[in-house]
């Protein structure tokens, strides 16, 4: 018995969906969990160093993500100009330590 083309297509689609679900479970979800754990660790570690509202914490982490763990000149002078160079450098170091850990 030869499968009908619709059956072969249906099986192929189910196989693709299975692969997608497996990849999500095995790769995407663990990466997301690791990111969220690192994000929380960053917020807690930074809170010991400087006090700032949650929205600024989020913004700071986004800037660091976008610029490979470093504050851009603009973010230092415009968004976080109330922070000293030493504080910004220490925050960059925290980010590197936390987000580069396996």
C-alpha positions as CSV (number, residue, x, y, z in Angstrom):
1,X,0.0,0.0,0.0
2,X,1.4,3.4,-1.0
3,X,0.6,6.3,1.2
4,X,-1.5,9.1,-0.4
5,X,0.3,12.4,-0.9
6,X,-2.0,14.0,1.7
7,X,-0.9,11.4,4.2
8,X,2.8,11.9,3.5
9,X,2.3,15.7,3.8
10,X,0.4,15.2,7.1
11,X,3.2,13.0,8.5
12,X,5.8,15.4,7.4
13,X,4.0,18.3,9.1
14,X,3.6,16.4,12.3
15,X,7.3,15.4,12.3
16,X,8.3,19.1,11.8
17,X,6.0,20.1,14.7
18,X,7.6,17.4,16.9
19,X,11.1,18.7,16.0
20,X,9.9,22.3,16.8
21,X,8.5,21.3,20.2
22,X,11.6,19.2,21.0
23,X,13.9,22.2,20.2
24,X,11.7,24.5,22.3
25,X,11.9,22.2,25.3
26,X,15.6,21.2,24.9
27,X,17.1,24.5,23.8
28,X,14.9,27.6,23.9
29,X,13.3,27.2,27.3
30,X,16.6,26.4,29.1
31,X,18.1,29.5,27.4
32,X,15.2,31.7,28.5
33,X,15.3,30.3,32.1
34,X,19.1,31.0,32.2
35,X,18.5,34.5,31.0
36,X,15.8,35.2,33.6
37,X,18.0,33.8,36.3
38,X,20.9,36.0,35.2
39,X,18.6,39.0,34.9
40,X,17.5,38.5,38.5
41,X,21.1,37.9,39.7
42,X,22.1,41.1,37.9
43,X,19.4,43.2,39.6
44,X,20.3,41.8,43.1
45,X,24.0,42.3,42.6
46,X,23.5,45.8,41.3
47,X,21.1,46.7,44.1
48,X,24.0,46.1,46.5
49,X,26.1,48.6,44.6
50,X,23.6,51.3,43.6
51,X,19.9,52.0,44.3
52,X,17.6,52.8,41.3
53,X,14.0,52.1,40.3
54,X,13.0,48.9,38.5
55,X,12.4,50.8,35.2
56,X,16.0,52.1,35.2
57,X,17.3,48.6,36.1
58,X,15.6,47.2,33.1
59,X,16.8,50.0,30.9
60,X,20.3,49.6,32.1
61,X,20.3,45.8,31.4
62,X,18.9,46.5,27.9
63,X,21.6,49.0,27.1
64,X,24.3,46.6,28.3
65,X,22.7,43.8,26.1
66,X,22.6,46.0,23.1
67,X,26.2,47.1,23.4
68,X,27.9,43.8,24.3
69,X,28.1,44.5,28.1
70,X,29.3,48.1,27.9
71,X,27.5,51.4,28.3
72,X,27.5,53.5,25.2
73,X,28.8,57.0,25.5
74,X,25.2,58.2,25.0
75,X,23.8,56.0,27.7
76,X,26.4,57.2,30.2
77,X,26.0,60.8,29.4
78,X,22.2,60.9,28.9
79,X,20.4,58.1,30.7
80,X,22.8,57.4,33.6
81,X,24.7,60.7,34.0
82,X,23.9,60.6,37.7
83,X,26.2,57.6,38.1
84,X,29.9,57.9,38.5
85,X,32.4,56.4,36.1
86,X,33.4,53.9,38.8
87,X,29.8,52.8,39.3
88,X,29.3,52.3,35.6
89,X,32.5,50.3,35.3
90,X,31.5,48.1,38.2
91,X,28.1,47.5,36.7
92,X,29.7,46.5,33.4
93,X,31.9,44.1,35.3
94,X,28.9,42.6,37.1
95,X,27.1,42.2,33.8
96,X,30.1,40.4,32.3
97,X,30.5,38.1,35.3
98,X,26.9,37.2,35.4
99,X,25.9,37.0,31.8
100,X,29.1,35.2,30.6
101,X,28.7,32.5,33.2
102,X,27.6,29.1,31.8
